[in-house]
Amino acid sequence: MADERFLAQLWSTIQARRDDPTAERSYTRQLLAAPAKARRKVVEEAYEVAEAQQGLLAGQDTREHLALEAADLVYHLFVVLASAGVAPGEVYEVLEQRHGAPPRAGTP
């Protein structure tokens, strides 16, 4: 079963596409070259996540569909982050701070 470690692999793949000029036909590279399109995809996918969750709670959709839409959202969000030079670790740090994670060993 996949877990959150795959996110690091996904991030690496997005960076590799960004840095590979021969990957011009890559969907990821096309999105990176068109930040407005990538932003629109985040909005579209977030809406689809909300719709799938609403449908699931109403007994009219499936967990699998919600997971599919959430995966699309995470992917497109990562592309937007990459296009702006923001690493996922920066997002993780904000989440840790917001949720009172204990300090890491060796930090004051």
N, C-alpha and C positions, 0 to 999 in steps of 0.2 A: 504494500500500500504506500502510495506517495505521501510525503509530508512536507513541512515547510522548507526543508533543505533544498527542494526543487526550485524554490524562488531564487536562490543564488545561481543555480544553473540557468534559469530563464534570464536573469540579469546579465550573465556572461554572454549568452547568445545574442541578446539585444546589443550589447556593446560590440561584440564581434561584427555584427551586421553594420553597425554605425561606422566602424573603422575599416571595413572592407570595400574599397571602391569597385571591386568586381561584382559585388552583390546588388547591383543596381535594380535587378528584377525582384529583389526580396521585398515582400510586403512591409516588413519592419523598416527597411531602408527607405521605402517610399513614404511611410508615415513620418520618419525622422526628418525627411526633406520637406515635409508639409506640416509644420506644427499646428496650424489651425485645423487641419483635417484630423490630426491625432486628438486634439482637444474635443472636437465634435464627437469623435468615437467614444471618448470617456463619458460624455454626457449621454449619448445614445445607450451605451452599455449599462450605465447606472440606472437609467430609466427601465431597461429591460430586466435588471436585477430586481428592482422594486415591483415590477409587474409580475414577475415569476414568483416572488415571495408572497405577494398578495394572493395570487392564484393558488399557491400551495396551501396557504392558511385557510382558503375557502374550499379546499378539497378539489380544486379544478386544475391543478398542475402537479408536477412531480419534483421530488428532491433533485433528481438528475438534471432536470431543466434549469433549476435554480443554480446548481453547481456549474453547469455549462456557461450560464450568463455571468456568474461571478468570475469564472476563469477568464472570460473575454474582458471583463472590467479590469482585472488585475494586470493582464497583459498590456492593455492599452494605457493604463495608468503608468506602468513601468516605462513604456515608450515615451510618454509625456515627460516623466522624470528624466530619462536619458537625454531627451532633446534639450532640456534646460540645465544639464550638468548636475543634477541632484541625485545622489546615490541613495538607494533604499536604506542604508545604514543611518542616514540623516533622519529619515522618517521614523525608523525604529527608535532612535534616541529620543525623539519628541514623545513617542508613545510611552517609552519607559518613564520619562519625566512626568508625564501626565498621570500615570497610573501608579506612581510611588514605588517603582522598582527599587529594591535595595541597591546601595552603591556596589560597584564591582570591586573585587579585591584589588588593593593597591591604589584606590582612589580615595581622596579625602571625603 
